[in-house]
Amino acid sequence: MNELRGRKTGIQEGDADPERSQAEPEPQTEGPNEAVTASSGAGDDAPQQRSDGGEEEDGGQRQGDSNPPGASGKTSRMSSTSGFLQRVVRVFFGCLAAVACGVLYAVYLSTYHDRKFWFSTRQELEREITFQAGSGLYYYYYKQLLAAPSFEKGFYELMIDNRTVSGQTINAVERLSLYPELIVSFVYRVTGSQDIVEPIYFYVGAVFGLQAVYVTALFVCSWVMSGTWVAGMLAVAWYVINRTDTTKVDHALPLRDNWALPYFSCQVAALTGFLSNNICSATEMFCYLTMSASTFTFLLVWEHSHYVLFIQGLCLFLLDSFDLVPSRKMADIHKVYLSSLFLAYLFQFQNPTLLSSPLLSLLIGSVLARYFQQRMKMGPLVARVMKLFLHFHLVFTTGITFSYLVKKLIPVSDGDFILKFLEVKFGLNTTTDFVTNLLLCQETLQSPGQDLFLRLTQASVLPFYFLVLTVCLLSTLQTIYRRLSGQPMKTNLRLEDGRIGEQPEVIYHVFHTLLFGGLTLVFDGMKYLWTPYVCMFTAFGVCSPDLWMTVFKWLKLRSIHPVVLSLILSTAVPTIIGFSLWREYCPRVLADLSELQEFYDPDTVELISWIRSQAPVAAVFAGSPQLLGTVKLCSGSAVTTLPLYSDINLLRRSEDSYQVYAMRSAEDIYKILTSQKTNYVIIEESICTELTLNKGCRIKDLLDIANGHVVYDKGEIYSFSKHGRFCHEIKMNYSPYTNYFTRVFWNRSYHVYKVNSVISFQY
């Protein structure tokens, strides 16, 4: 790993062109006698070249002249061997610390999960109900794969699934991105774990194992950038302390992002190493292969992954446009993106969404623009800036045109809907559409509250983040100005240079955190992509001597030697932060494990038990998507819709199922339910009698707006219809509701009504 921080002399490939080499001065290379070793943090960072001036060089030469013949070579070999052993020891202990952090975090999550849900003491049904927010639907397919006679048979049944959504035959693998369940079930079968561990523990353990990979990758990423694994430990500490804002694994284990984001973390760590100028060819190849594998896996297991990679692609596009990274590396990264998109397109059954994805459009636009602007990175400052604006115009115009043509040739169902949603989100339009307003009311798609930034400030990560970001951003802007002015980037940076913004991996993370941070200010759900890298980026900054040296270079510090002071601060500051975090938050983290929480839902258990014992096997249930996900998981019965917010067709079916909470007639509801071949409809008291401060986002309010049952009178909003609210009226058990529906089960939370196949008119 320290090889990633090793210094080597060279220039960027973008500066190696013959025409440019005539116009730009080449950087002077350092002599072998100018290299001395300096350490930072805990003394485990990689060797860095330092220039100590001519007098020391002359003194070293005179000392070498006074030594006996052959002594200099022998001393050099001994020094080289000693340095190699030191690097091996540092890498070993760094890797040991990274793995230990990951394993301890996985153990912590497992223990916390067991204490929160009393998981080990529950029955199988009660364990499955703990998969909240409809996420248990994914575990249902995992059970189906294990129940099949063979893996091949189970896989085939999922591709022609007609037992999930009533009246539809779907490819569940494509529709729900079930590759994580396919992989885990295959491993469970192949390893013979049937006699060792229960299927649910194997599934949950796989999720926790990936979270261990997640924090390990963050550790490595911070270590690579700073040169000390102390930064990695600090990054993991901040990640765990801010667990509420860094991961959703506490709320719903089987969610797709809990499976996907660990692979994205590995991809970012590999990309960080690949962008570095100071790695050997073998390490660069390892980073390239890791980046390729993790990018493809990330695209495969999450339907929204190509949007995340598009944001990352924008960061890399900016690096390439400002000539901050060699063209060879950008070409290799483009190959990774294109090959991963192609393979994901094949494995996802020719998914047309990937062909019209903004990532592919950006790649096509940048490749074509580069072909037409081969001399864009040449000339004086004004010419380069004008060429740069033209380059941006060509790339985005070409990308938008390509996406438009693809959507015309291969229609994508959700393309227009996403555009309409964004228009309403940013206040450019208004709508009464139920689905659009339902998504706008989702917490993850709303703007974050002040409590997010308050929590990050209390954990001390946000103040240091702004400090690190300010220094790195200003240094990056200086680097961009130098590049536009024709100055080459130095790849053999020394600590004395104080130019942290000339490291390509640092520049990438500056763009990365700015773009994802801007999206977090708009969508609260983006914090799960932004906050982990805030922890990593901040830990790197406070532990990096280069950052402190950059500040001292700007301040022109002369009273104390800036190199010595930067090394001291890069050790002292993280030590103080770590001690304060340990003193304040360690008792809280341990308290989470000692508290026995209570999670038990007897009404839902009673409902599922009735469905299992009383409802026919072929019965179809209607209700809220979240409840139907639990019904499908625990009973296997067919349902009218699924808790998926990325499928517009299922969202429209959910709107129909929600109509039981609207002010509609019994006949209207009966027609809607019978069109979906519903046998039983479940009415939830929590939705029917929902009382919240945000009245505009209640399900019944959204239905009233969509159905035109809202009246505005003197600034007040009222709901009015000639029919009463169905979920209230049906409980009265009078005609015409009893003509169409018969109550067969009820408790405090749920009322189940059978949809009569034969209408009996009673008055």
N, C-alpha and C positions, 0 to 999 in steps of 0.2 A: 504494500500500500504506500510505503514511503517513496517507492519509485515514482508515484504520481506527483510527488513534490520535488523530485530531483531536478536540478537545473542543468540545462544543456543549451549550447549555443546554436542559434539558427535564426532565420527570418521567416516570416509568413510567406506562404506560397504565392499569395496575391502580390507580394513585392518582388517575386523572383522572375517576373516577365522581363524580357530583354529591354523593351521600350521603357518600362518603368524604372529599371535599374539605372538607366542613363539620366533620368530626371530626378531621382531621389538618392540621397546619400545612403550608403550601406552602413549598418551599425558596426562599430568596432568590436571585435571579439576579444575576450579576456584571455590573458596569458595563464598558463598553468600555475604560475607562482602567485597569482592574485586570489586563489581560492582558499578560504579558511572556513571553518565550520562554526555555526552559531546555533544555539538551541533556544526554544521558547516553551512556554506552558510548563508541562511536567517534565520537560527534557526529552520529549519523544517525537519531536518534529524532525523533518528530513533535513539533511545538510543543505545549506544555501551558500552561494558564492558571495564573497565580500571582497571589496577592493580596498586595500590599506595604504596605498600610496607608494611612491617610488623609493622613499628612504627605506621602508621595510623590505621592499624587494631587493634593494642593493645589499641590505644587511643580510638577508637570507642568502644572497648569492655569495657574499664573502664568507658566510659560515659554511656554505657548501664547498667553497674552494679549500677551506682548511681541513675538511674531512679526508680520511684515507680513501684511496680509489676503491670503488665498489660499495662504500658505506652508504652513499646517497641512494642507490638502487635498493639496497637491503632495507634501509629505513622506510623507503617509499612502499615496498611490499608489505612490511609489517604494519604500516599505517593503513594501507588499503585493506588488509585482512581484519584489522581491528575495527575499522569503520564498517565493513560488511557485517561483522558479527553484531555490532551495535544496532545496525539497521534491522537485522533479523530479529533480535531480541525485542526491539521496539514494535515491529510489525506483529510479532507473536502476542505480546501483551495487549496491543491495540485490538487485534482480532478477538482475543479472549474477552476483553472488556465489551466489545460490540455484541458478541454472541451471548455473553452473560446478561447484558441489558435486555436483549430480546427474549431470552428464556424467562427471566424474572418477570418481565411484563406479561408474558403469556400466562405464567402461573398466577400472577396477581389478578388478571382478568377472569381466569377460571374460578379462582376462589371467590372473587366478588360476585360473579354470576351465580354461583351456587348459594351464597348467603342471601342474595337478593331475591331469588325465586324459590329457595329451598329445593333446588333442582334434584339433588340426590335422594331426597326423601319423598318425592312425588310419584304418583302413578304415571303411566305412559300418557294417558289422556291429558292430565294436568300439566305435564312437561310440554306437550305440543301446544297447549293454549298459551304458554309463556312466549311463543313467537308472536310478538305484537305487530299491530299495524298491517295485518294481512300478509306479513312476510313469510308466514308458515306455509304459504302456497308452494314455495320452492322446495321446502322439505317434503311436501307430499309427493312430488315427482321423484325425489331421492328414494323415498320408500317404495314407490312403484317400480323403480329400476331394480331395487334389491329383491322385490317380490317376484319379478319376472323369472322364468326358468333359466334364462341366459341373458348376458349383457346385450347381445345382438338383438334378441327378441324384445327386450325392454326398450332399446333404442328405436326399433322399428315402430313399436306401439306409440311412442311419444310423437313420432313424425306424422302419424295419422290418428291423432287423439280426438275422439268424438264423445268422450265421457266427461269432459270438463265444462265447456260452454254449451248450453242447450241449443240444439238446432244447428250447430256448427261443427265442422271437422277442421281442426287446426294443427299446424306443425308447432307443437309446444316448444321444441328446442329452439326454433327460430323466433317464435312469438315472445317467449319469456327469457331468452338467453340462458339456457339451462346447461351450458358447458361446465360450470363448476360442479353441478350435481352429477353430470356424466363422468367427470374425472374422478370425483371422490368415490362414487359407487364402484367404478372400475378398480380403483386402488383397493377399496374395501374387499372386493371379491378376490383380486389377484393375490393380495398379501395373506389371505386366509384369516382375516380378523374376526370372522363370525363367532369363533369360539373364545375370543379374547376380550372383546369390547362390544357393547351394545351399539347398534347403528346410530342412535341419536348422539351418543358420546363421541363417536368417531367423527360425525358431521360437525358437532360443536368444536371438537378439538382441532379440526382442520381450519376453522375460522380463526380460532385463537392462535394457531401456528402461523397463519398468514399475518396476523397482527404483530407477531414477533419479528417476522421478516420486514414488516413496515418500519418498526423503530430501529431495527438493525441497519436498514438502508439509510435512514436519516442520520444515524450515527456515522456511518461510513462517509456520507456526503459531506457532513460538517468536518470530519477528520481530514478528508482529501483537500478541502479548501483551506483549512487553517494550518494543517501540518501537525496538529496535536490531537490525540484522542480525548483529551480533557474537553474539547469542544463537543465531541460526540456525546459524552456523558451529560454535559449541560443541556444539550438539545433534547435528549431523552427525558431528563428531569422536567424540563418545561413542557414537553409533550404530555407526560403523565399528569402533571399538575393541572393542565388545561384540558383534561380529557373530555369535558363537556363540549368543548368547541373544536376538538381535533378529530373526533371519531363518533360514529353513530352505533358502534358495536354494543354499547350499553343498552340501547333501546330495542333494536331488532337485528338479530344475528344474521339471518340469511339474505339480507339486502344485497343487491348486486355491487354496490360501491364498497361494501366491506370485503368482497372478494377481489375487486379490481384495483383499488387504490394501493395495496401493497406492491402490485406489479408496476404501477406507475412510479412509486417511490424507487423501486429498483432501476427503472428506466432513467429517472432523473439522476440517480447516483452514477450510473454508467455514462450518461451524457456529460455529466460534470467532469469525470475523468477523461473522457474522450476529447473534450474541448481544451483541456489543459495543454499548454505548449511544452510542459516539462515531464513528459512520459516517454518511456522507451517504446519501441515498435511492438514488442510482445504484449505489454500492458495495454497499449492502444487497441490491439486486435482483440484482447479479452473484453475490453469495454465495448467494442463494436459488436461482438457476438452477444454479450449480455443485453445490450440495448436492443438488438434485433429481436431476440427471443421475448423480452419483456414487453416490447411495443406490440408485437403480434398477439401475445396473450392478453394484454390490456384491451385491445380492440375486440378480442373474441368473447370476453366474459361480461362486458358491460355495453349496453346499447348507446349510452351517451359518451363513450370514450373518445369518439372521433371529434367531438366538440372540444374536449379537454386538450387533445393533441393539436387542434387548430390554434388554440391560444399559445401553446408551446411553439408551434410552427411560426406564429407571428414574432415571438421573441427571437427565434433563430433567423427569421427573415430580416429583422432589424440589424442583427449582428453582421449578416452577410452584406446588407446594403451599405453599412458604414465601414465595411472592409475591416472588421475586427476579428475575423476568423479566417483561416486559410480556405480558399475555394475548394481544395481537395476534400477537406472535412465536410463542407457543406454538401458537396456532391454525394459523399458517402451517407450522410444523414438523409438526403432525399431518396437514396436507394432503399434505406431502411423503411421510410414511410411508405413508399410506393409498393415495395414487396409485401409489407405487412397489410396494407389495404387490399392488395390483390388476394392474398391468402385468406384474409378474414372474409372477403367477398365470397370466395368459394366455400369456406367452411360454414358461412351463414346462409347457405342456400341461395346464392346470387341476390343478396340483399340490395335493393336499388337505393336505399338510403346512403350507402357508402359511396356510390357513384356520384351522387349529388351533394356529398358532404363538403363543407367549406374547406376542410383540410386538403382534399384532392384538388379543388379549384385553386387554392393558394399555390400548391405545388406546380400545377400546370401553368399558372400565370407567371410564377417566378422563373421557371425554366425557359419559357418563351421570351420573356423580357430580357433575361440574361443573354439569350442567343442574339437578339436584336441590338443589345447594348453591350457589346464586348469591350468597349473602351470607356465604360461608365466611370471607372475608378481612376481615371487619369485626368490631368489638367490642373489649373489653379483652383482656388477656393470657390470663386463665384461659379465657374463652369461646373465644378463637381456638385454644388448645391442644386443648380438647375437640372443637371442630369439626374440627380437623386429624386427630385420632384417628378420628373418625367418617368422615372423607373417605378415609383409608387403608382402613378396613374396607369401605366401599362399593366402592372401586375394585377391591380384590383379590377381594372376594366376587363382584362382577359379572363380573370377568375369568375367574375359575375356573369360574363357572357357564356362561359363554359357551363356554369351551373344552370343557367336559364335553358340552354339547349338540351342538357341532359334531362331536365324536368319535363321538357316538351316531348322528348323522345321516349322517356321512361317515366310515366307519371308517378309522383311520390305523394301519398295520401296526406301526409302531415305538413307538407311544405307551406301551403297557404295558411294553414291554421297557426303555425309558429309565427309567421309574419303578423297575422292579426293579433295574436297574443302580445307580441312585443309592442305593437302600436298602442294597444290599450294600456299596457304596463307603463309606458313612458308618456302617457297622457296625450297622445296624438289622435286618439279616437275613443269613442265610448261604444258600449255594446250591452245588449240584454241577454246575450247568449249564456246559457247556464254553464257549459263546460269551461268557457273562457273565464268567467267570473269565479268558478270553483277553483281553477288553478291559481288565479290571482289571490285567492284567500288562503292558499296553502302557505304554511309558515316558511318553508324553505324558499319560496318564490317571492316573499316579501322582503322589504329592506330590514336590515338588522337593527335591533334596539341598542340603546346606549349601554345596556348591561353587558354586551359582548366586550366592548372596549374597556368597561370598568373592570371586568374580570381579568382581562389581559394586563391591565395596569396594576392591579393588586398583586398579580404574580410576577411583576417587575419586568416582564418580557417586552411590553409595548414601549416603555421609555427607551430602553436600550436598542430596540428595533429601529426607532426613529433616528437615534444617533448613528447606528451602523449604516442605515439606508442613506442618510444625508451625506456621510463621508464617501460612501461608495458611488452614489449618484453624481456628486460633484466631480469626483475623480474620473468617472466614466465620461462625463460631458467634456472634461479636459482632453481625454483620449480621443473622443470623436472629433473635436476641433483639430487636434494634431493630425489625425488621419485625413480629414478634409483639406488640410493645408499642405498635404503631401509628405508629412513626416512618417517614417516607418515605425511600426510598433516594435518595442524591444521584447524579445523572447527570452533573453538571459537576464531577467530582472534580478536586482540585488535588493537586500533589505534597505540599504542606504538610499535607494532611488525614491522610495516613498510614492510609488505609483500603483496602488492597489487596483485602480480602474483600468489598468492595461492587461489584466489577467482575463482571458476570454470567459472562463468559467464564472468569474465574479460578475462580469457584465451580463452574462446570461441570467443569473439569478436576480440581478437588479431589475431587468425587464420582466422576469418571471413574477416576482413579488409585486411589482407595480400593476401589471395587467390583472392578475388574480385578485389583488387587493381592490382594484377598481370595481371588478365584478362583485366582490363581496359587499361593497357599499350599496349595490343594487339588489342582489339576491342573497338572502341569509344562508341558503344552503351551500353557497360557494365557500363559506368559512371552513368547511371540512377539507377543501383543497388548499386554502390559503394559510390557515393557522399552523399546520404542521411545518410548513416551510418558513414561516415567521420564526418559529422556535429554532429551526436548523440554521437559518441565515443569521439570526441574532447571536447564537452561540458561536458560530464561525467568526463573527466580527469582533466580539469582545476577547476572543482567544487568539486573534491573529496579530502578530507583531507588525505585519505590513500595514494594517489599518491604523494603528497608533503612530507608526512612522510617517504615514501620509499626513496625519494631523500635525505632527511636529515639523514636517517639511513646510507645510503652509504657514505655521506660526514662526518659522525660522528660529527654533529654539537653539540657544547657544550656551546657556549657563550649565546645563547638564548634557552629557553626550546623548543625543536622541536615540541611538541604537540601543544603548544600555537601558534607557528609560522605557523604550517600547517593549523590550524583552521583559522588563520587570512588570509593567502594567498588564501585558498579555498573560502573565501568571497570577498577579495579585488580584485583578478585577474578577476573573472567573472564580477564583478561590473564595473571595468575599461573597459573591453572588451565590455560589454553591452552598456555603455555610449558612447563609441567611435562609435559603430555600429549605435546606435540611432542617433547620431549627423550627421553621414555621409550618411547613407543609408535611413533613414526615409523620408527625402525630396524626394529621388529618387523613393521610392515605392509609395508615394502619387502622385508624378508627373505622374506615369504610369496610374493612375486613372483619372487624370485631362486632359490628352492629348486625343483628339478625333482623332483616326486613321481612315484611309480610306481603306476599302477592298471592291472592287467592280470589277466584271469581266463581263463586258457587252457582250463580245464575247461568253463566255460560256453560259450566260443566253439566248442569241439569238439562239445558237445552240440547247439548250435543248427545247426552245419554238418551234423551227422548227420541231424537232423530235416529240414532243407531238401533233402538229397540222397536220403535213404532212406525217409522216412515218406511215406505217401500224402497227397495234398492234402486229402482229406476226413477225415483222422484226427483223433480227439479225444484230448486229453491230460489226465491228472489229476496233481495234485501240490500243492505248497504254493502259496498264492495269489501270493506274491511272485515265485516262479519262473515261474508260469503267465503273469504279466503280461509277463515278458521273452520267453517262448515266443510269446505272441500278437504282440508287437511285431515280433520278428525273423523269424518264420516265417509268421505269418498263420493258423496252425492253430487250430481250435476248442478250447476248454478247458472244464473242468467248473465253474470258479468264477473270480472276479476279485478282485484285492486292494482291496476296498472295505470299509471298516469302518462305513459309514453305512447299509448295506442289510442288513436282518436276514435276508432270504431267501438272499442270497449268503453270508452268514456261516454259515447252516445247511448250505449246500452245501459250504463250506470244512470244516466239521466232518466231513462224510462223507469228503471227500478226505483229511483228516488221519488217518483210521482205519488207514491202512497203518502207522502208528507205534504203534498200540495192540496190546494182547494179545488179538487176535481170531483166529478160525480162518480158513483159506484160503477156505473156502466163504462165510463172512460177508463177507469183503472182496470176493470175486468178485461176490456179489449186489449189494453197494453200488455197485461200479464199473459193472456192466452196467446197473443202473437209471439211471445217468447217461450211458449209451451211450459208455463209455470204451473206446478202442482201445489206448492205451498209458498206463502209470502210471510216473511218475518218482519214485524214492526218493532222498532226499538224505542223504548221510552226516552232514552237519552237524547234522541234526535227529535222526537215528536214534541217533547216538552223542554227543549233546549233553551236555557237562559244564560246569555253571555252579554258582556258589555259591548262587544263588537257585533251588533245585531245585523249589520249588512252582510255578514259572512255566515250566518246560520243557513243550514240547508233549506229550510222552509222559506227564508227570505229570498234566497237565490232562485228558488222555484217560482215564487210569486212574481219576481221581476221578469223571469223568462216567459211565464204564462200570461203576462199582462194583467196581473191582479193587484197592481200597486196604484194607489191614488195619492197624488200630491195636493195638499190643502194647506195654504198659508205657511209654507215651509216645513210642514209635518208630512210624514210618510205613513200611509195606512195601507193595509191589505184588505181587499174587498172582492167578494165573489158571491154569486147566487148559491154556491155550494159551500158547505162547511169543509173544514180541513179533514181529509179522509181519515187520517190516523186517529183523530178524536171521534169522529162520527161512527166509525165501524165498531167502536167499543160499546155503543149504546144498544147494539143487537136489535135493531128495528129495520123494517123494510125501507128502502130496497137493498140495504147492505147484506141482510141475511139471505137475500135471494141469490147472491153471487158468491158469498163467502161464509165459511163455517169455522168457528174458532175450535181448535183442537188441542191447544196447549197455551199456558200462560204462567208467568211468574212476575216478580217485581220489575224485571228488565225487558222481557220479551213477550210478545203476543204472536202466536203462529196461527194463521188462517189457511184453511184448505180452499183452493180455488175450485168451485163446484164445476164439474164437467157437464152436469145437467142443471139448468136454471129452474128453480122452483119459485114461482111468483106467489108471495105471501103478503097479505095486506092486513 
